[in-house]
Amino acid sequence: MDSISHNSVVLLGQQGTAPRVQQRVFVRGITHSDGLGEAAAAENSLQKGMDELQLAMLDKSIGSTASSHLFLHVLTPFESSPEALIDGFKETMSTLISKYATRLLKLRVDEIEIRAHCNLANGERQAVRLVASSMGGQWLKTDGYIEYLDPVTGSTQYYCSVGESEACFLEPYPVSSTLSLKRAVARRIGTTYCYDFLGLMEKGLVQEWQSAISDGRFSSMPADVVVAEEFLLNGDNQLEKGSRVVGTNTVGMVGWHTTLKTPEYPEGRPLVIVAHENAGSRCCRSHGLLAGDGDAAAARRAEQCGHHGRGRPAGHLHGDRKRRVGSPRPVRQNGREQPQPRPRRRAQTRPRRDARGCRVGLDGDRHAL
């Protein structure tokens, strides 16, 4: 496909047959710049990639549910360790994702990938893969991996994560999966996949903390600004907290018990979120999730709040504009706008006309049209 820069190439991959064709737009580029460690240079590179993607989206062959993948290969090595490079990438990319969240959602970006190199202290060069991906469930979650190459062919053998729980894997770019299919269904009706809202909330909180740090209210941002535990139905149709692979749910209603660390509540404040998936999962057990969620919230309220009568707040996410969500009576009474009387419009009479089409006034004068 057409591209803006001579250092970029735009590709379209698709899988399946009509009408269930899954598409993904790949924007791949290279750069010789050695200043991508700075926030301004990284922001400029991200903007160039989004410009390429925006031009490609104008092509009529790309459907409204196609996902996007941005890839950049940095040829100039970094003078830092892989761990320091990954930590800097996470901090910078979280800021950029928060800043350009609206545009990234509009362009349906599911993955941002950067391939870089580090000069080690022993003189060797280590390849590093920096990724912000939504394929694991959370929207554009940042991570970094050490890349190991074949010494003869130079092709990638596997990637290994950095940290205590080191795991190695090698996977191609999947065009279609259960998670991508559900995201496509949500995009087809003009909404966001329900599991992606947790990532959006985290990016918004990161931006709030950065504003608070720049204002001097805080010196650092706490770890894990969003902690979420999903409500799962067991065999007895009762709720229990846990986790599972995103996209494997068979119930159309999903819920989480979250703890949000905001500048107003640095220790964290609880929030129960119930969302409608809008991605094809339908089951009569959805009512069990809502009923169980109410019982769990009531039990938790009685356990923690005692006689104060104050429970934890709850939110309901739904992408269907026709669905009406009920609210408590005090909220309706205090938040309802008072109806304003509509001004009465004066009745307008049509002017009289004679046989020749001339308008006849009240005084009998005729005015030609």
C-alpha positions as CSV (number, residue, x, y, z in Angstrom):
1,M,0.0,0.0,0.0
2,D,1.0,3.7,-0.4
3,S,3.2,5.2,2.3
4,I,4.3,8.8,3.1
5,S,8.0,8.2,4.0
6,H,10.5,6.2,2.0
7,N,11.6,4.6,5.3
8,S,8.2,3.0,5.9
9,V,6.2,0.2,4.3
10,V,2.5,-0.4,4.8
11,L,1.1,-3.9,4.4
12,L,-2.4,-5.4,4.6
13,G,-2.8,-8.9,6.0
14,Q,-6.1,-10.7,5.9
15,Q,-7.5,-14.1,6.9
16,G,-10.8,-15.9,6.2
17,T,-13.4,-15.5,3.6
18,A,-16.2,-13.0,3.2
19,P,-18.2,-11.9,5.1
20,R,-15.9,-13.0,8.0
21,V,-12.6,-11.6,6.8
22,Q,-10.2,-10.5,9.5
23,Q,-7.8,-7.8,8.5
24,R,-4.7,-6.3,10.1
25,V,-2.7,-3.3,8.8
26,F,1.1,-3.4,9.4
27,V,3.1,-0.2,9.4
28,R,6.8,-1.1,9.4
29,G,9.6,1.5,9.4
30,I,13.3,1.9,10.2
31,T,15.2,4.8,11.6
32,H,18.9,5.8,12.1
33,S,18.0,8.3,14.9
34,D,20.0,7.9,18.1
35,G,17.7,10.2,20.2
36,L,14.7,7.9,20.6
37,G,15.6,7.6,24.3
38,E,14.2,11.1,24.7
39,A,10.5,11.7,25.0
40,A,10.3,14.3,22.2
41,A,12.0,12.0,19.6
42,A,9.8,9.0,20.7
43,E,6.7,11.1,20.3
44,N,7.7,12.3,16.9
45,S,8.3,8.7,15.8
46,L,4.9,7.6,17.1
47,Q,3.2,10.5,15.3
48,K,4.8,9.5,12.0
49,G,3.6,5.9,12.4
50,M,0.1,7.1,13.1
51,D,0.2,9.4,10.1
52,E,1.1,6.4,7.9
53,L,-1.7,4.4,9.4
54,Q,-4.2,7.2,8.9
55,L,-3.4,7.4,5.2
56,A,-3.8,3.6,4.9
57,M,-7.2,3.7,6.6
58,L,-8.5,5.8,3.7
59,D,-8.2,2.9,1.4
60,K,-11.6,1.3,0.5
61,S,-10.2,-2.2,0.8
62,I,-9.7,-1.9,4.5
63,G,-12.8,-2.7,6.6
64,S,-14.1,-0.9,9.6
65,T,-13.0,-3.7,12.0
66,A,-9.4,-4.0,10.8
67,S,-6.8,-3.8,13.6
68,S,-3.4,-2.1,13.3
69,H,0.2,-2.9,14.1
70,L,3.1,-0.4,14.3
71,F,6.7,-1.6,14.1
72,L,9.9,0.4,14.2
73,H,13.4,-0.9,13.9
74,V,16.0,1.4,15.5
75,L,19.4,0.8,13.8
76,T,21.5,2.9,16.1
77,P,22.4,1.0,19.3
78,F,21.6,2.4,22.8
79,E,24.4,2.9,25.3
80,S,22.5,1.3,28.2
81,S,21.6,-2.0,29.7
82,P,18.5,-3.9,28.4
83,E,16.8,-3.5,31.8
84,A,17.3,0.2,31.8
85,L,16.1,0.5,28.2
86,I,12.9,-1.5,29.0
87,D,12.2,0.6,32.1
88,G,12.6,3.8,30.1
89,F,10.4,2.5,27.4
90,K,7.6,1.6,29.8
91,E,7.7,5.1,31.3
92,T,7.8,7.0,28.0
93,M,5.3,4.8,26.2
94,S,2.7,5.0,29.0
95,T,2.9,8.8,28.8
96,L,2.5,8.8,25.0
97,I,-0.4,6.2,25.1
98,S,-2.2,8.4,27.6
99,K,-1.7,11.5,25.5
100,Y,-2.8,9.9,22.2
101,A,-5.3,7.4,23.5
102,T,-8.2,8.9,21.5
103,R,-6.3,8.7,18.2
104,L,-4.9,5.2,18.9
105,L,-8.5,4.0,19.6
106,K,-9.7,5.6,16.4
107,L,-6.9,4.0,14.3
108,R,-7.6,0.7,16.1
109,V,-4.0,0.1,17.1
110,D,-3.6,-3.2,19.0
111,E,0.2,-3.4,19.0
112,I,3.2,-1.1,19.0
113,E,6.6,-2.8,18.6
114,I,10.1,-1.5,18.6
115,R,13.3,-3.5,17.9
116,A,16.4,-2.0,19.3
117,H,20.0,-2.9,20.3
118,C,22.1,-2.3,23.4
119,N,25.9,-2.1,23.7
120,L,26.8,-4.2,26.7
121,A,29.8,-3.6,28.9
122,N,31.8,-6.5,27.4
123,G,31.5,-5.0,23.9
124,E,28.7,-7.3,22.7
125,R,25.4,-6.1,21.2
126,Q,22.1,-7.4,22.6
127,A,18.8,-7.2,20.7
128,V,15.8,-6.0,22.7
129,R,12.1,-6.1,21.7
130,L,9.9,-3.4,23.2
131,V,6.2,-4.0,23.0
132,A,2.9,-2.3,23.9
133,S,0.3,-4.9,23.1
134,S,-3.4,-5.5,23.6
135,M,-3.3,-9.2,22.6
136,G,-2.9,-10.3,26.2
137,G,-6.2,-8.6,27.1
138,Q,-5.1,-5.3,28.7
139,W,-5.2,-2.4,26.2
140,L,-1.6,-1.6,25.0
141,K,0.2,-3.0,28.0
142,T,3.9,-2.2,27.8
143,D,6.6,-4.8,28.3
144,G,10.1,-5.7,27.1
145,Y,11.9,-8.8,26.0
146,I,15.5,-9.8,25.3
147,E,15.8,-11.2,21.8
148,Y,18.1,-14.1,21.0
149,L,19.3,-14.6,17.5
150,D,20.6,-17.5,15.5
151,P,24.4,-17.0,15.2
152,V,24.5,-18.3,11.6
153,T,21.3,-17.0,10.0
154,G,20.6,-14.0,12.2
155,S,16.9,-14.9,12.5
156,T,15.1,-14.7,15.9
157,Q,15.0,-17.9,17.8
158,Y,13.0,-16.8,20.9
159,Y,12.2,-13.9,23.2
160,C,12.7,-13.9,27.0
161,S,11.1,-11.7,29.5
162,V,13.2,-9.7,32.0
163,G,12.5,-10.2,35.7
164,E,12.1,-12.9,38.3
165,S,9.6,-14.9,36.3
166,E,11.6,-15.4,33.1
167,A,9.7,-16.9,30.3
168,C,10.8,-17.5,26.7
169,F,8.5,-17.9,23.7
170,L,8.4,-17.3,19.9
171,E,5.1,-16.6,18.2
172,P,4.2,-15.2,14.8
173,Y,1.8,-12.3,14.3
174,P,-1.7,-13.7,14.5
175,V,-4.2,-12.1,12.3
176,S,-7.2,-13.8,13.8
177,S,-7.8,-15.1,17.3
178,T,-10.7,-15.3,19.8
179,L,-9.8,-12.0,21.3
180,S,-9.3,-10.2,18.0
181,L,-12.7,-11.6,16.8
182,K,-14.5,-10.2,19.9
183,R,-12.7,-6.8,19.4
184,A,-13.9,-6.8,15.8
185,V,-17.5,-7.4,16.9
186,A,-17.3,-4.5,19.4
187,R,-15.8,-2.2,16.7
188,R,-18.4,-3.1,14.2
189,I,-21.1,-1.7,16.5
190,G,-19.0,1.4,17.2
191,T,-17.8,0.7,20.8
192,T,-14.8,-0.5,22.7
193,Y,-14.2,-4.1,23.9
194,C,-15.1,-4.2,27.6
195,Y,-11.8,-5.6,28.8
196,D,-9.9,-2.6,27.1
197,F,-11.6,-0.2,29.5
198,L,-9.3,-1.3,32.3
199,G,-6.3,-0.3,30.3
200,L,-7.9,3.0,29.4
201,M,-8.5,3.7,33.1
202,E,-4.9,2.9,33.9
203,K,-3.6,5.2,31.2
204,G,-5.9,8.0,32.4
205,L,-4.7,7.5,36.0
206,V,-1.1,7.6,34.9
207,Q,-1.7,10.9,33.2
208,E,-3.4,12.2,36.4
209,W,-0.4,11.2,38.5
210,Q,2.0,12.8,36.1
211,S,0.1,16.1,36.4
212,A,0.1,15.8,40.2
213,I,3.9,15.2,40.2
214,S,4.5,18.2,37.9
215,D,2.4,20.4,40.2
216,G,4.5,19.4,43.2
217,R,1.8,17.5,45.1
218,F,3.6,14.2,44.9
219,S,7.2,13.2,44.2
220,S,6.5,9.8,42.7
221,M,3.7,7.6,41.3
222,P,2.7,4.5,43.3
223,A,3.0,1.0,41.7
224,D,-0.1,-0.7,40.4
225,V,-2.4,2.2,40.1
226,V,-5.1,-0.2,38.9
227,V,-5.6,-3.6,40.5
228,A,-8.4,-5.6,39.1
229,E,-9.8,-9.0,40.1
230,E,-12.5,-10.5,37.9
231,F,-15.7,-12.0,39.3
232,L,-16.1,-15.6,38.2
233,L,-19.0,-17.9,38.5
234,N,-18.2,-21.3,40.0
235,G,-20.2,-24.5,39.5
236,D,-22.8,-23.5,42.1
237,N,-23.5,-20.3,40.2
238,Q,-21.8,-18.3,43.0
239,L,-19.3,-15.5,42.6
240,E,-15.6,-15.7,43.4
241,K,-12.7,-13.5,42.7
242,G,-10.0,-14.7,40.3
243,S,-8.4,-14.3,36.9
244,R,-8.6,-16.0,33.5
245,V,-7.4,-15.6,30.0
246,V,-9.1,-12.6,28.4
247,G,-11.6,-13.5,25.8
248,T,-12.4,-17.0,27.1
249,N,-15.6,-15.9,28.9
250,T,-18.9,-17.5,27.8
251,V,-21.2,-15.2,29.8
252,G,-22.2,-11.9,28.2
253,M,-21.8,-9.9,31.5
254,V,-18.4,-9.5,33.1
255,G,-17.4,-7.8,36.3
256,W,-14.4,-6.7,38.3
257,H,-13.5,-5.7,41.8
258,T,-10.9,-2.9,41.2
259,T,-8.7,-0.7,43.4
260,L,-7.8,2.6,41.9
261,K,-4.9,4.7,43.3
262,T,-5.7,8.3,42.5
263,P,-3.9,11.5,43.6
264,E,-7.0,12.1,45.8
265,Y,-6.8,8.6,47.3
266,P,-3.1,7.4,47.1
267,E,-3.8,4.4,49.2
268,G,-6.5,3.2,46.7
269,R,-10.3,3.4,46.5
270,P,-12.5,0.4,45.7
271,L,-14.8,0.3,42.7
272,V,-17.0,-2.5,41.4
273,I,-17.4,-2.5,37.6
274,V,-20.0,-4.5,35.7
275,A,-19.8,-4.4,31.9
276,H,-21.7,-5.9,29.0
277,E,-19.4,-7.6,26.6
278,N,-21.3,-6.8,23.3
279,A,-19.1,-9.4,21.5
280,G,-21.3,-12.4,21.0
281,S,-21.1,-14.2,24.3
282,R,-24.7,-14.9,25.5
283,C,-25.8,-17.1,28.2
284,C,-28.6,-17.3,30.8
285,R,-25.9,-17.3,33.5
286,S,-25.5,-13.5,32.9
287,H,-28.4,-13.0,35.4
288,G,-26.5,-15.1,37.9
289,L,-23.5,-12.8,37.6
290,L,-25.6,-9.7,38.2
291,A,-27.5,-11.3,41.1
292,G,-24.3,-12.7,42.6
293,D,-22.6,-9.4,42.2
294,G,-25.4,-7.7,44.1
295,D,-25.2,-10.3,46.9
296,A,-21.4,-10.0,47.1
297,A,-21.6,-6.2,47.2
298,A,-24.2,-6.3,49.9
299,A,-22.2,-8.8,52.0
300,R,-19.1,-6.7,51.6
301,R,-20.9,-3.6,52.5
302,A,-22.2,-5.2,55.7
303,E,-18.8,-6.6,56.6
304,Q,-16.7,-3.4,56.1
305,C,-19.1,-0.5,56.5
306,G,-21.2,-1.8,59.5
307,H,-23.9,0.5,60.6
308,H,-22.6,3.5,58.5
309,G,-24.6,2.3,55.5
310,R,-22.0,3.3,52.9
311,G,-21.1,0.7,50.3
312,R,-18.4,0.7,47.7
313,P,-19.3,2.5,44.5
314,A,-20.2,0.6,41.4
315,G,-20.1,1.4,37.7
316,H,-21.9,-0.2,34.7
317,L,-20.4,-0.1,31.2
318,H,-22.6,-0.7,28.2
319,G,-22.0,0.0,24.6
320,D,-25.7,-0.1,23.5
321,R,-27.2,3.3,23.4
322,K,-30.7,1.9,23.5
323,R,-30.1,0.2,26.9
324,R,-31.3,2.2,29.8
325,V,-29.3,1.8,33.0
326,G,-31.2,2.4,36.3
327,S,-29.9,4.6,39.0
328,P,-30.8,5.0,42.7
329,R,-33.7,7.2,43.6
330,P,-31.6,9.8,45.5
331,V,-29.4,10.2,42.4
332,R,-32.4,10.7,40.2
333,Q,-34.0,13.2,42.5
334,N,-30.8,15.2,43.1
335,G,-29.4,15.0,39.6
336,R,-32.5,15.4,37.4
337,E,-32.7,18.6,35.5
338,Q,-35.9,20.6,36.0
339,P,-37.9,20.8,32.8
340,Q,-37.9,24.3,31.4
341,P,-41.2,25.6,29.9
342,R,-41.0,25.8,26.1
343,P,-41.7,29.2,24.6
344,R,-45.0,29.4,22.8
345,R,-44.6,30.1,19.1
346,R,-46.9,32.6,17.5
347,A,-49.3,31.1,14.9
348,Q,-48.3,32.1,11.4
349,T,-51.0,32.5,8.8
350,R,-50.3,31.9,5.2
351,P,-50.8,34.9,3.0
352,R,-53.8,35.0,0.6
353,R,-53.1,34.8,-3.1
354,D,-55.4,35.5,-6.0
355,A,-55.8,33.5,-9.2
356,R,-52.6,35.1,-10.8
357,G,-50.4,34.1,-7.8
358,C,-50.1,37.5,-6.4
359,R,-50.1,38.0,-2.6
360,V,-53.1,40.0,-1.4
361,G,-52.5,42.1,1.8
362,L,-54.9,43.1,4.5
363,D,-55.5,46.4,2.8
364,G,-56.3,44.8,-0.5
365,D,-53.0,45.8,-2.2
366,R,-51.5,43.2,-4.5
367,H,-47.8,42.3,-4.5
368,A,-46.4,40.4,-7.4
369,L,-44.1,37.5,-6.6
